Amino acid sequence: MAARVGLAPRIARSRLLLVFVLVVVAARLVQVQVVDAATLSQAAQKQRATPMTVFAQRGQITDRDGHPLAYTREARTLSMNPRQLRADWQADPEGLAALGLGRTYEEYTQRLADYVHQMVGGEGLLGAVRAELGYQVLAETADPGSAILIAKRYPVVRAEPRLERVYPNGRLAAGVVGTAIWQSGAMHGLSGIETAWDNQLRGSDGKRVVDTASGSDSLELPGTDRDDKVAVPGSGLRLTLDTDVQFQAEQAAAAGVVVLDARSAEVYALTGGLTAIEPGPVLGVVPTAGAVEYGTVTSDRMAELVDHFGAGQHTGIGLPGEQAGAVLPREQWSAATAGQVARGSGLTTTLVQLAGMYQAIANDGIRVPPRVVAAETTPDGSAVAQPRPDGVRAVSPDTARATRDQLRLPVLTGFSVSGLAGACGAGRHCGVAVLPADHPRFVLAVQSEGDPIAVLHQLAGYLVERFGIPMT
């Protein structure tokens, strides 16, 4: 009986202890599920959610007929930490060997290098994979699909999104189109149209959030993509260039070639032509037109004519690196300056400026600034034609026609051509021609080490055949 009396208090104490433990557990469950639920959920979400930049597509650049000269495509940069990989193998060789990708560090890295080469190509990959570096790029612009497969098989490799600027015609028209490169997570124009129109071409990046395996991995979990900010693509540009004419210009044996539409001054082809040179005899179009217009060309008249024909000033072509040339201010002219200018010495011009002078006499006396951008395509798909620049009256229509008649140049048999040719600059020769002289379609300007007439003949022959220009 005494034993039973002593047992009862112990049972009671055990029950009280059990109740206390259950109360504590229940309270903790309430805290976790109710009080800390939002906090824990947010922490878990942060571990899984990875913010990513959605790179805006850089606008496409095309020629006058819509043939692409530059466009952008998605790519991946494959990178890794070779030093960390080596350390991981030293710390846990059995664990890494269990992945089935190699029994040793040497075998693993050899297989990795071989697989990357098989999927995206490249040279020196084994050395890159085994380098004593904390960051190593294996491929700059890998195809996204291939890059993802590599990263899935070898998680040590990161597939970082980027854009790649593609020039489908290689270096064709590179002096006009220019170059854009990927740097610091964005595409930047470096030269030509790519830099002159960089703000319009680049667009505005977007943002998205995606769940990944580890919160910082390049492998995304399917179905977890959430847009945060939509990317806005850049504007496209349609240039005035004709790809085929540009090709012919670049094949010509010349240091510079300019082909203009005789009326609109749209640039069909351009190689070089932006550097100032002493024009020499080809500047004779200015005093010839002045003599027809005024009879006697005084120093004041010559200074005025040189200005109206565009010497010593930027043409407005809109390309970086264009030089203005140099003409002495009128107040600094001596008694001999007008004669020197008439002979094309004592001043400098560019080949584009010279082409513009002959465009003036081809266009009944109105010089129109040359241009290379015909239209801009905005992100909503609307094509906005660039306004035609205002022209400058250089001489009267009658003077322009009479000047074309006086400056006949034997370029192409069966076709009337106006123009001049002669030495320009050190060891170079220039020639400028209006084709055809009676009903102008094109203005051609060339600078070459050899005979400029031969280059003009080659280009004129192509233009006649390509555009069906009738004999005159």
C-alpha positions in Angstrom: 0.0 0.0 0.0 2.8 2.3 0.8 4.5 1.6 -2.5 1.3 2.6 -4.4 1.1 5.8 -2.4 4.7 6.7 -3.4 4.1 5.8 -7.1 1.1 8.2 -7.5 3.1 11.5 -7.0 5.8 10.3 -9.5 3.1 9.6 -12.2 1.6 13.0 -11.5 5.0 14.7 -11.9 5.6 12.8 -15.2 2.3 13.9 -16.5 3.0 17.5 -15.6 6.4 17.4 -17.3 4.9 15.9 -20.4 2.2 18.5 -20.5 4.9 21.2 -20.1 7.0 19.8 -23.0 3.9 19.6 -25.2 3.0 23.2 -24.4 6.6 24.4 -25.2 6.5 22.4 -28.5 3.1 23.8 -29.4 4.2 27.3 -28.7 7.2 26.9 -30.9 5.1 25.6 -33.7 2.8 28.5 -33.4 5.8 30.9 -33.6 7.2 29.1 -36.6 4.0 28.8 -38.5 2.3 32.0 -37.6 4.8 34.6 -36.3 7.9 33.7 -38.4 6.1 32.2 -41.4 6.5 35.4 -43.5 10.1 35.9 -42.5 11.1 32.3 -43.3 9.2 32.4 -46.5 11.0 35.6 -47.6 14.4 34.1 -46.6 13.7 30.9 -48.7 12.6 33.1 -51.6 15.8 35.1 -51.4 17.8 31.9 -51.5 16.0 30.7 -54.7 15.3 33.9 -56.5 17.9 35.3 -58.8 17.5 38.8 -60.4 18.7 38.9 -64.0 19.1 41.7 -66.5 17.2 41.3 -69.8 19.5 42.9 -72.3 17.8 45.2 -74.8 18.3 44.1 -78.4 20.5 46.6 -80.2 18.9 48.0 -83.3 19.6 46.4 -86.7 21.5 48.4 -89.4 20.6 47.6 -93.0 21.5 49.0 -96.4 19.0 50.9 -98.5 17.3 47.7 -99.7 17.0 46.2 -96.2 20.0 43.8 -96.4 21.5 43.5 -92.9 24.8 45.1 -92.2 24.7 44.7 -88.4 22.4 42.9 -86.0 22.5 41.5 -82.5 21.9 38.0 -81.2 21.9 36.4 -77.8 25.0 34.6 -76.6 26.6 33.2 -73.4 30.0 33.7 -72.0 31.4 30.4 -70.5 33.5 31.0 -67.5 34.8 29.1 -64.4 37.1 29.3 -61.4 40.0 26.9 -62.2 41.7 27.5 -58.9 38.6 26.6 -56.9 38.1 23.4 -59.0 41.6 22.3 -58.2 41.1 23.0 -54.5 37.8 21.0 -54.5 39.5 18.0 -56.0 42.2 18.2 -53.4 39.7 18.4 -50.6 37.2 15.8 -51.7 38.5 13.6 -54.6 36.1 10.7 -53.7 33.0 12.9 -53.7 33.9 14.5 -57.1 34.9 11.2 -58.6 31.4 9.9 -57.6 29.8 12.3 -60.1 31.0 10.0 -62.9 32.7 12.8 -64.9 36.2 11.6 -64.2 38.1 9.5 -61.6 40.9 12.0 -61.2 41.4 15.8 -61.5 43.3 15.2 -64.7 40.6 13.0 -66.2 37.8 15.4 -65.2 39.5 18.5 -66.6 40.4 16.6 -69.8 36.8 15.6 -70.3 35.6 19.1 -69.5 37.9 20.7 -72.0 37.0 18.1 -74.7 33.3 18.6 -74.1 33.5 22.4 -74.4 35.5 22.1 -77.6 33.0 19.6 -79.0 30.0 21.9 -78.2 31.4 25.4 -79.0 34.9 25.0 -80.3 37.9 26.9 -79.1 41.6 26.3 -78.7 43.8 25.9 -75.6 40.9 24.9 -73.4 42.8 22.3 -71.3 45.3 24.9 -70.3 42.5 27.3 -69.5 40.6 24.8 -67.4 43.8 24.0 -65.4 45.0 27.6 -65.1 46.0 29.0 -61.7 43.3 31.7 -61.9 40.3 32.6 -60.0 38.4 33.6 -63.2 38.8 32.1 -66.6 36.8 32.6 -69.8 36.4 29.5 -71.9 34.2 31.0 -74.6 33.2 34.6 -75.2 30.2 34.2 -77.4 28.9 30.6 -77.1 25.5 29.6 -78.6 23.0 29.7 -75.7 21.7 26.2 -76.2 25.1 24.6 -76.2 26.2 26.8 -73.3 23.3 25.6 -71.2 24.1 21.9 -71.9 27.7 22.5 -70.9 26.6 24.2 -67.6 24.2 21.4 -66.8 26.8 18.7 -67.3 29.6 20.6 -65.6 28.1 22.9 -62.9 31.6 24.4 -62.3 31.0 26.3 -65.6 28.9 29.4 -65.6 26.9 30.4 -68.7 26.5 34.2 -68.4 24.0 35.9 -70.7 25.3 38.6 -73.1 24.8 40.0 -76.5 26.9 39.6 -79.6 27.1 42.1 -82.5 27.2 40.4 -85.8 28.4 41.9 -89.1 27.2 39.4 -91.7 29.3 40.9 -94.5 32.5 40.9 -92.5 34.4 44.2 -92.9 32.3 45.4 -95.8 31.3 49.1 -95.2 33.1 48.9 -91.8 34.2 52.5 -92.3 30.6 53.6 -92.3 28.8 51.1 -90.1 31.6 51.0 -87.6 31.9 48.6 -84.7 30.2 47.9 -81.4 31.6 45.7 -78.6 30.3 44.1 -75.4 31.9 45.7 -72.4 30.8 45.9 -68.7 27.5 44.2 -69.3 26.4 46.4 -72.2 27.0 46.9 -75.9 28.9 50.1 -76.8 29.5 51.7 -80.2 33.1 52.4 -80.9 33.2 53.9 -84.4 31.1 54.9 -87.4 27.3 54.8 -87.3 27.5 52.5 -84.3 28.9 55.3 -82.1 27.2 58.3 -83.9 23.8 56.7 -83.3 24.6 54.8 -80.2 21.9 56.2 -78.0 19.2 55.3 -80.5 20.6 51.9 -81.3 21.1 50.6 -77.7 17.6 50.6 -76.3 16.8 50.1 -72.6 17.5 47.0 -70.6 14.8 45.2 -68.6 14.8 43.0 -65.5 13.4 39.7 -64.5 13.5 37.3 -61.5 14.0 33.6 -61.9 14.4 30.7 -59.5 17.7 28.9 -59.8 19.2 25.8 -58.2 21.3 27.8 -55.8 20.2 31.4 -56.1 23.3 32.4 -58.1 23.6 29.5 -60.6 23.2 30.1 -64.3 20.8 27.2 -64.5 17.2 28.3 -64.3 14.4 26.3 -62.9 11.6 25.9 -65.5 8.4 27.8 -65.1 9.8 30.3 -62.5 10.4 33.3 -64.8 8.8 36.6 -63.5 9.1 39.9 -65.5 10.0 42.9 -63.4 10.8 45.4 -66.2 10.3 44.8 -69.9 13.3 45.5 -72.1 12.8 48.1 -74.8 14.8 47.3 -78.0 16.8 50.0 -79.7 15.9 51.7 -83.0 17.0 50.2 -86.3 18.6 52.2 -89.0 18.3 52.0 -92.8 21.3 53.4 -94.5 21.6 54.9 -97.9 24.4 52.5 -98.8 24.0 50.0 -101.5 25.8 46.8 -100.5 26.7 45.8 -104.1 28.0 49.3 -105.0 29.9 49.4 -101.7 31.5 46.1 -102.6 32.6 47.4 -106.0 34.0 50.5 -104.3 36.0 48.5 -101.9 37.3 46.2 -104.7 38.6 49.2 -106.6 42.3 50.0 -106.4 41.8 53.2 -104.6 42.5 54.8 -101.2 39.1 56.4 -101.2 35.8 56.2 -103.1 32.6 58.2 -102.9 29.5 57.5 -104.8 26.6 59.9 -104.4 23.1 60.2 -105.8 23.4 63.2 -108.1 20.1 64.8 -106.8 19.6 63.7 -103.2 23.3 63.3 -102.3 22.5 60.0 -100.7 25.7 58.0 -100.2 25.6 54.8 -102.2 29.2 53.9 -101.3 32.0 55.3 -99.2 35.5 54.1 -98.4 37.8 56.6 -96.8 37.2 60.1 -98.0 36.9 61.9 -94.6 40.6 63.0 -94.3 41.6 66.4 -95.6 43.9 66.6 -98.6 45.2 69.3 -101.0 42.6 68.9 -103.8 44.8 70.0 -106.7 43.2 70.4 -110.2 39.9 68.7 -109.4 39.0 71.8 -107.5 38.8 73.5 -110.9 35.1 73.0 -110.9 34.8 76.0 -108.6 36.7 78.7 -110.7 35.1 77.2 -113.9 31.6 77.6 -112.5 32.6 81.1 -111.2 33.8 82.2 -114.6 30.6 81.1 -116.2 28.5 82.7 -113.5 30.3 86.0 -113.1 32.7 86.4 -116.0 35.5 87.7 -113.9 36.3 85.9 -110.6 37.7 88.4 -108.0 39.2 87.4 -104.7 35.9 88.2 -103.0 34.0 86.1 -105.5 36.5 83.2 -105.1 36.2 83.2 -101.4 32.4 83.3 -101.7 32.4 80.4 -104.2 34.7 78.2 -102.2 32.3 78.7 -99.2 29.2 78.0 -101.2 30.7 74.9 -102.7 31.4 73.6 -99.2 35.2 73.8 -98.8 36.6 74.1 -95.3 33.4 72.9 -93.5 32.0 69.7 -92.3 29.6 68.2 -94.8 27.0 67.0 -92.4 27.4 63.4 -93.4 27.2 62.5 -89.7 30.2 60.2 -89.4 32.8 60.5 -86.6 36.3 61.4 -87.7 35.3 63.6 -90.6 37.7 66.5 -91.1 36.6 69.9 -92.2 39.6 70.8 -94.2 41.1 74.3 -94.1 40.6 77.5 -96.0 42.2 80.8 -95.1 39.8 83.5 -93.8 39.2 86.1 -96.5 40.9 88.8 -94.5 44.2 86.8 -94.6 44.3 86.4 -98.4 47.1 87.9 -100.3 47.0 89.0 -103.9 48.1 85.6 -104.9 45.7 83.5 -102.8 42.8 83.5 -105.2 45.0 82.1 -108.0 46.4 79.4 -105.6 42.9 78.4 -104.6 41.8 78.2 -108.2 44.6 75.7 -108.8 43.6 73.7 -105.7 46.6 74.6 -103.5 46.8 76.6 -100.3 43.7 74.9 -98.9 42.6 71.4 -98.0 39.3 69.5 -98.6 38.1 66.0 -98.2 37.1 63.6 -101.0 33.5 63.8 -99.7 33.6 67.6 -100.0 34.9 67.3 -103.6 32.1 64.9 -104.4 29.7 67.4 -103.0 31.1 70.2 -105.2 30.4 68.2 -108.3 27.0 67.1 -106.9 26.1 70.8 -106.9 26.7 71.2 -110.7 25.0 67.8 -111.2 21.9 69.1 -109.3 21.4 72.4 -111.2 23.6 74.4 -108.9 22.2 73.3 -105.5 24.7 71.5 -103.2 22.9 69.1 -100.9 24.7 67.8 -97.8 25.5 64.1 -98.2 23.9 61.7 -95.8 24.2 58.0 -94.9 21.1 57.4 -92.8 17.9 57.2 -94.7 15.4 56.2 -92.0 15.1 55.2 -88.3 12.9 52.3 -87.3 11.5 53.0 -83.8 10.9 50.2 -81.2 7.2 50.2 -82.1 8.1 49.3 -85.7 7.4 52.7 -87.2 9.8 53.8 -89.9 10.7 57.5 -89.7 12.4 58.9 -92.8 15.3 61.3 -92.1 14.5 64.7 -93.5 16.4 65.7 -96.6 18.9 68.4 -95.6 18.4 71.8 -97.0 20.5 72.6 -100.0 22.8 75.6 -100.6 22.6 77.5 -103.9 26.2 77.4 -105.2 25.5 78.7 -108.8 22.5 79.1 -111.1 21.0 76.2 -113.0 22.3 77.5 -116.3 25.8 77.9 -114.9 25.7 74.3 -113.6 24.7 72.9 -117.0 27.3 75.0 -118.8 30.0 73.9 -116.4 29.1 70.3 -117.0 29.4 70.9 -120.7 32.9 72.5 -120.3 34.3 69.8 -118.0 34.0 66.7 -120.2 36.1 63.8 -119.1 36.9 60.6 -121.2 35.8 57.9 -118.7 33.4 55.5 -120.5 33.0 55.2 -124.3 29.4 56.0 -125.4 28.6 58.0 -122.3 29.0 61.7 -121.6 30.8 62.3 -118.4 31.8 65.6 -116.7 34.7 65.9 -114.3 38.3 66.6 -113.7 41.4 64.5 -112.6 44.9 65.3 -111.3 47.4 65.1 -108.5 46.1 65.6 -105.0 48.2 65.3 -101.9 51.5 63.5 -101.6 51.8 60.8 -104.3 48.1 60.5 -104.8 45.7 61.4 -107.7 42.1 62.3 -107.6 39.3 62.2 -110.1 35.7 63.3 -109.8 33.0 62.6 -112.4 29.3 63.2 -113.0 27.6 60.3 -114.8 26.0 60.9 -117.2 26.7 64.6 -117.8 23.4 65.4 -119.6 21.1 63.7 -117.1 23.1 63.1 -114.0 22.5 60.0 -111.9 25.6 59.6 -109.9 28.7 61.5 -108.8 31.9 59.5 -108.4 35.0 60.7 -106.6 38.2 58.6 -106.2 41.6 59.0 -104.7 44.3 56.5 -105.9 48.0 56.0 -106.2 47.6 55.2 -109.9 45.5 56.6 -112.7 42.1 57.8 -111.2 40.5 57.6 -114.7 41.0 53.8 -114.7 39.2 53.6 -111.3 36.4 55.9 -112.5 36.1 53.8 -115.7 35.7 50.6 -113.6 33.0 52.1 -111.3 31.1 53.9 -114.0 30.9 50.7 -116.1 29.4 48.9 -113.1 26.9 51.6 -112.4 25.8 51.8 -116.0 25.1 48.1 -116.2 23.6 47.8 -112.7 21.2 50.7 -113.0 20.5 50.5 -116.7 21.8 54.0 -117.6 21.3 54.6 -121.3 24.1 55.7 -123.6 24.3 59.4 -124.5 
